């Protein structure tokens, strides 16, 4: 039985190969400093189905965005202290939460406790010509309000962090599915010749930074070369990409050339596209030995740019990562995902929202401004938000007030990439508990993202274990009203 994969835009049969192929390749690549990276980017190719962009007729329709920068506020920032001001909640402060809202609804840590309304704890102001209401935690984001489309009616399926992250990243709570960055690079490829098409950066600061599993940017059953590659701010930016001691660049190049020749000889015999993929990944890893250090070195940035982001050095902060995201976007990286861990505010919400806002607010606004002044915002889609929101009910720990996990309503924003700026979409009820007006599921967010990239979400499919899979699973509607 033949399997198929798409290589260089051609639907090619994958021929079964002898059992010792991996042993052969393993021996041929033994001693290479990039072996681990090549292994990371290698996978068996599943059978594809449907019309794929770049194979028949290019994109499904004209793209508004060329790339995505997804700013993940890991932990679940409170929509009630960020983008969804609720004066009625202030009126209800200290009163029991009406059971008409909470009866038979999932609750995380507040189970079995008295549910009491908690008023908004941070003031809001109207910003820009659009008058979008944004909390005082985000004064810099307020200055770019007219570039934002704030979605107030987000909702998701999971009430705890890891499964909610899985929904946000893969469209389902079932682990093992491909991440959104993998789907995007699978559909569009990458124009970065010496960097991965999908890069992940992390930072932390705030309350109880939640762990982020690497499977959140895994390629699942898509080819392994579409997996996200995590860059690190300390030590080697990419593990195993540096040469071991005593190995020069010239010697490394000779080894790569020799291994690729051996792989090429084998591939001429078996015509297995998986070997072609491996050859390309060794070449990419070799190129990254030069390109990654140059990317991470921000010495060539002007002082004005550094001041805009609030960056002083390569310190692994969210601000530094935002600057790197712009540099990656300039070099053609297709999907850039930044996580800031620290938004899980079960207690001391005002204090920790202030800390997180101080770390993320200026850099987020700077990224938008910097891209705009470089004429890149128009085709760069920025998405900002967490995995869920927080409850309108108070959660108290030793007298310090916070909010519990909440999946039925939260806020996110999009900017650039064909989105209407200076707008809001959807709404929650008067207490901020339910998304009641134009509700937007995570699948709808993904469908809209793919649409702006020129991809029809229900046509970007792959057949695996007897069924067609896609990022939006069996749901997803494009939010046409937010497209410019």
C-alpha positions in Angstrom: 0.0 0.0 0.0 1.4 3.4 -1.0 1.2 6.5 1.1 1.5 10.0 -0.3 3.1 13.3 0.8 3.4 16.7 -0.8 7.0 17.6 -1.5 7.9 20.8 -3.5 4.2 21.0 -4.6 4.0 17.5 -6.1 1.9 14.7 -4.9 4.4 11.9 -4.7 4.1 8.2 -3.7 6.0 7.2 -0.6 7.5 3.8 -1.3 8.0 1.4 1.6 11.7 1.0 2.4 13.8 -1.7 4.0 13.7 -1.9 7.8 17.3 -0.8 8.2 16.9 2.6 6.5 16.9 4.4 9.9 20.0 2.5 11.0 21.7 3.5 7.8 20.8 7.2 8.2 21.7 7.1 11.9 25.2 5.7 11.1 25.6 8.3 8.3 24.7 11.2 10.6 26.6 9.9 13.7 28.7 12.5 15.5 26.9 15.5 14.0 26.1 18.4 16.4 22.7 18.8 14.8 21.5 15.3 15.1 19.0 16.1 17.8 17.6 19.0 15.8 17.3 16.9 12.6 15.5 14.2 14.6 13.2 16.8 16.0 12.3 17.9 12.5 11.8 14.4 11.1 8.6 12.4 10.8 6.9 9.9 8.7 4.6 11.5 6.1 0.8 10.9 6.5 -1.5 10.8 3.5 -3.0 14.1 2.5 -6.4 14.8 1.1 -8.2 17.8 -0.4 -7.0 20.7 -2.4 -3.8 22.0 -0.8 -2.4 25.5 -1.4 0.7 25.6 -3.6 -0.3 22.3 -5.2 -3.3 23.1 -7.3 -4.0 26.7 -8.0 -2.0 28.3 -5.1 -3.9 29.9 -2.2 -7.6 29.2 -1.9 -8.1 33.0 -2.2 -6.0 36.2 -2.0 -4.3 36.5 1.3 -4.5 39.6 3.5 -1.7 38.4 5.9 1.6 36.8 5.1 2.6 35.8 8.6 1.2 35.5 12.2 2.6 36.7 15.5 0.6 35.0 18.3 1.2 36.6 21.7 0.0 34.1 24.3 -0.7 35.4 27.8 -0.3 32.1 29.5 -2.4 31.6 32.6 -5.6 33.4 31.5 -5.7 37.2 31.9 -8.9 38.6 33.4 -11.1 40.1 30.7 -12.8 42.0 33.5 -9.6 43.9 34.2 -8.4 44.3 30.6 -10.9 44.8 27.8 -14.4 44.1 29.1 -15.6 46.7 31.6 -18.8 45.7 33.4 -20.5 48.5 35.5 -23.3 46.2 36.5 -20.7 43.9 38.2 -19.6 47.0 40.3 -23.3 47.4 41.3 -23.5 43.8 42.4 -20.2 43.8 44.3 -20.3 41.7 47.5 -23.7 40.2 46.6 -24.2 36.5 45.8 -23.7 35.6 42.2 -27.2 34.8 40.8 -27.6 31.1 40.4 -29.2 31.7 37.0 -25.7 32.2 35.7 -23.8 29.5 37.6 -26.3 26.6 38.1 -24.9 23.4 36.6 -21.9 25.2 35.1 -18.3 23.9 35.5 -16.3 25.7 38.2 -12.6 25.2 38.9 -11.2 26.1 42.3 -14.4 27.8 43.6 -16.3 24.5 43.9 -18.3 24.2 47.1 -17.7 27.9 48.0 -20.1 30.8 48.3 -20.0 32.6 45.0 -19.8 36.4 45.5 -19.7 39.1 42.8 -16.4 40.9 42.6 -16.4 44.4 41.0 -13.8 45.4 38.4 -10.6 46.0 40.4 -8.8 48.3 37.9 -10.2 51.5 36.2 -10.9 51.6 32.5 -10.4 54.5 30.1 -11.6 55.1 26.5 -8.8 55.3 24.0 -8.3 56.5 20.5 -10.8 57.9 18.0 -12.6 54.6 18.3 -13.2 55.0 22.1 -12.3 51.4 22.9 -12.4 50.8 26.6 -9.1 49.4 27.9 -8.0 49.1 31.6 -5.3 51.2 33.1 -3.0 48.1 33.1 -2.4 48.7 29.4 -1.7 52.4 28.9 0.6 51.7 25.9 -1.8 49.3 24.2 -4.4 52.1 24.7 -2.3 54.3 22.5 -2.7 51.9 19.6 -6.4 51.2 20.2 -7.3 52.3 16.7 -5.2 49.4 15.3 -7.1 46.8 17.4 -10.1 44.6 16.9 -11.1 43.5 20.4 -13.1 40.3 20.5 -15.1 40.3 23.8 -17.1 37.2 23.2 -14.4 34.4 23.1 -15.2 31.1 24.7 -13.5 27.7 25.0 -14.1 24.1 26.0 -11.8 23.6 28.9 -11.5 25.1 32.4 -8.0 24.1 33.4 -4.7 25.4 32.0 -3.1 22.6 30.0 -6.2 21.3 28.2 -7.3 24.9 27.5 -3.9 25.6 26.0 -4.3 22.5 23.9 -7.6 23.8 22.6 -6.1 27.2 21.8 -3.1 25.7 20.1 -4.7 22.7 18.3 -8.4 23.4 18.1 -9.3 20.4 20.3 -8.6 19.2 23.9 -7.3 15.9 22.5 -3.5 15.8 22.9 -1.4 14.8 19.9 -3.0 17.0 17.2 -0.9 19.4 15.1 -0.6 22.9 16.5 -1.8 26.0 14.6 1.7 27.1 13.7 2.3 23.6 12.2 -0.9 23.8 10.2 0.0 27.3 8.8 3.5 26.3 7.7 2.1 23.1 6.3 -0.3 25.0 4.2 1.9 27.9 3.2 5.5 26.9 3.7 8.1 29.5 4.8 10.0 32.1 2.9 12.8 32.1 5.5 15.8 30.3 3.9 17.9 30.0 7.0 15.4 29.9 9.8 12.6 27.6 10.7 9.1 28.5 9.5 7.6 28.2 13.0 9.5 29.6 16.0 8.5 29.7 19.7 9.8 32.0 22.4 8.9 32.1 26.1 9.2 34.5 29.0 7.9 34.7 32.5 7.0 37.1 35.2 4.0 37.5 37.5 2.1 35.0 39.7 2.8 31.3 39.5 4.2 30.9 35.9 2.3 28.0 34.4 4.4 25.3 32.7 4.1 25.1 29.0 4.5 21.7 27.4 6.5 21.5 24.1 3.6 19.5 22.6 1.8 22.8 22.4 3.8 23.6 19.3 4.2 20.0 18.1 3.4 19.0 14.5 1.3 16.0 15.7 0.7 13.7 12.7 1.9 16.3 10.2 5.4 16.0 8.8 7.9 16.7 11.5 9.5 19.6 9.7 6.4 21.7 10.5 7.0 21.4 14.2 7.7 24.7 16.1 11.3 25.2 17.1 11.8 26.8 20.5 14.5 29.5 20.8 16.2 30.1 24.2 17.6 33.3 25.6 20.3 31.8 27.7 23.1 29.6 26.4 22.6 28.1 22.9 19.5 29.7 21.3 18.7 26.3 19.8 19.9 23.1 21.4 22.6 21.2 19.5 22.8 23.8 16.7 26.3 24.7 17.8 29.4 22.7 16.8 31.0 20.6 19.4 34.5 21.6 20.6 37.2 21.0 18.1 34.8 20.9 15.1 35.3 23.9 12.7 32.7 25.2 10.3 34.6 23.9 7.3 34.8 20.4 8.8 31.2 20.5 9.7 30.3 21.6 6.1 32.3 18.7 4.8 30.4 16.2 7.0 27.1 17.7 6.0 28.0 17.5 2.3 29.1 13.9 2.7 26.0 12.8 4.7 23.7 14.5 2.1 25.5 12.7 -0.7 24.9 9.4 1.0 21.3 10.3 1.7 21.0 11.3 -2.0 22.4 8.0 -3.2 19.9 6.1 -1.0 17.0 8.3 -2.1 17.8 7.6 -5.8 17.2 3.9 -5.0 14.0 4.2 -2.9 12.6 7.6 -4.0 11.5 8.3 -0.5 10.5 12.0 0.1 11.3 11.5 3.8 15.0 11.3 3.0 14.6 14.5 0.9 13.1 16.2 4.0 16.0 15.0 6.1 18.6 16.4 3.7 16.9 19.8 3.7 16.8 19.8 7.5 20.5 19.1 7.8 21.1 22.0 5.4 18.8 24.3 7.4 20.5 23.3 10.7 23.9 24.1 9.2 22.6 27.5 8.0 21.1 28.2 11.4 24.6 28.1 12.9 25.2 31.5 11.4 21.7 32.9 11.1 20.4 32.3 14.7 23.3 34.1 16.6 22.9 37.0 14.2 19.1 37.1 14.8 19.5 37.1 18.6 22.1 39.9 18.6 20.2 43.2 18.7 23.3 45.4 18.7 22.4 46.7 15.2 19.0 48.1 16.5 18.8 51.8 17.0 18.5 53.3 20.4 15.1 54.7 19.4 13.9 51.1 18.6 15.3 49.7 21.9 13.6 52.5 23.8 10.3 51.9 22.0 10.3 48.3 23.2 11.8 49.0 26.6 14.8 46.7 25.8 18.3 47.1 27.2 19.9 43.8 26.4 19.2 40.2 25.3 17.6 39.2 28.5 14.9 36.8 27.5 12.1 39.2 28.5 8.8 39.5 26.7 10.1 42.9 25.4 13.2 41.3 24.0 11.1 38.5 22.4 8.8 41.0 20.8 11.8 42.7 19.2 13.0 39.3 18.0 9.5 38.6 16.6 9.8 41.6 14.4 13.3 40.6 13.3 12.0 37.1 12.5 9.0 38.5 10.6 11.5 40.6 8.4 13.4 37.4 7.6 10.4 35.5 6.5 9.4 33.3 9.5 5.8 32.4 8.9 4.5 31.8 12.4 6.0 33.3 15.5 4.5 32.4 18.9 5.4 34.2 22.1 4.4 32.9 25.5 4.5 35.0 28.6 3.9 32.9 31.7 2.5 34.6 34.8 -1.2 35.5 34.2 -2.8 33.0 36.6 -4.2 35.5 39.1 -6.2 33.5 41.7 -5.1 36.1 44.3 -3.6 39.6 44.5 -5.0 40.2 41.0 -4.3 44.0 41.1 -0.7 43.4 42.1 0.0 40.7 39.5 -1.9 42.3 36.7 0.3 45.3 37.3 3.4 43.2 37.1 2.3 41.4 33.9 1.1 44.6 32.4 4.4 46.2 33.2 6.3 43.4 31.4 4.0 43.0 28.4 2.1 46.3 27.7 4.8 48.5 26.3 6.4 45.8 24.1 3.0 44.7 22.7 2.2 48.2 21.6 5.8 48.7 20.4 5.5 45.6 18.1 2.4 47.1 16.5 3.9 50.5 16.1 7.3 49.1 14.8 5.6 46.9 12.2 3.4 49.8 11.1 6.2 52.2 10.6 8.0 49.5 8.6 4.9 49.0 6.4 4.6 45.4 7.7 1.5 45.6 9.9 -0.8 45.5 6.9 0.3 41.9 6.2 1.3 40.7 9.7 -1.6 39.4 11.8 -1.0 39.9 15.5 -3.2 37.9 17.9 -3.1 38.6 21.7 -4.8 36.6 24.4 -4.8 33.8 26.9 -6.3 30.3 27.1 -9.4 31.5 28.9 -10.7 34.3 31.2 -11.5 34.8 34.8 -14.7 34.5 36.9 -16.9 37.5 37.8 -16.9 35.9 41.2 -14.2 36.7 43.8 -11.6 34.2 44.9 -9.9 35.0 48.2 -6.7 33.5 49.5 -5.5 34.9 52.9 -7.4 38.1 52.3 -5.9 38.7 48.8 -8.6 38.9 46.1 -8.3 37.3 42.7 -10.5 35.4 40.2 -10.8 31.8 39.3 -10.5 30.1 35.8 -13.4 30.9 33.4 -14.1 29.3 30.0 -17.4 30.8 29.1 -16.2 34.3 28.3 -12.9 36.1 27.7 -11.3 38.7 25.5 -8.7 38.7 22.9 -7.5 41.2 20.3 -6.2 41.0 16.7 -4.3 43.7 14.8 -3.0 44.2 11.3 -3.2 41.5 8.6 -6.5 42.6 7.1 -8.4 43.1 10.4 -10.6 46.1 11.0 -8.8 48.4 13.4 -10.5 50.5 16.1 -13.4 48.0 16.5 -14.9 45.6 19.0 -16.8 42.5 18.3 -19.3 40.5 20.3 -20.2 41.0 23.9 -20.7 39.2 27.2 -23.7 39.5 29.5 -23.9 42.4 32.0 -21.8 40.5 34.6 -19.2 39.2 32.1 -20.1 35.5 32.7 -21.3 34.3 29.3 -20.5 35.3 25.7 -24.0 36.2 24.6 -23.6 38.5 21.5 -21.8 37.0 18.5 -20.0 34.3 20.5 -16.6 33.3 19.1 -15.2 29.9 19.8 -11.5 29.1 19.4 -12.3 27.2 16.2 -13.8 30.4 14.8 -10.6 32.3 15.7 -8.6 29.7 13.9 -10.9 29.7 10.8 -10.6 33.5 10.6 -6.8 33.4 11.0 -6.5 30.9 8.2 -8.9 32.9 6.0 -6.7 36.0 6.4 -3.7 33.9 5.3 -5.6 32.9 2.2 -6.5 29.4 3.4 -10.0 28.0 3.6 -10.0 26.2 6.9 -12.2 23.3 5.9 -10.0 22.5 2.8 -6.7 22.5 4.7 -7.1 18.8 5.7 -4.9 15.8 6.1 -6.1 12.1 6.2 -4.8 10.2 9.3 -6.0 6.9 10.7 -9.0 6.8 8.4 -10.5 10.3 8.7 -9.8 13.8 7.5 -8.4 16.2 10.1 -8.1 19.9 10.2 -7.2 22.7 12.6 -10.9 23.6 13.2 -11.8 19.9 13.6 -15.6 19.7 12.7 -16.5 23.4 13.5 -15.2 26.9 12.8 -16.8 29.9 11.1 -14.9 32.8 9.6 -15.8 36.1 11.5 -16.5 38.1 8.3 -17.5 41.3 10.2 -14.0 41.9 11.6 -12.2 41.7 8.2 -11.4 45.1 6.6 
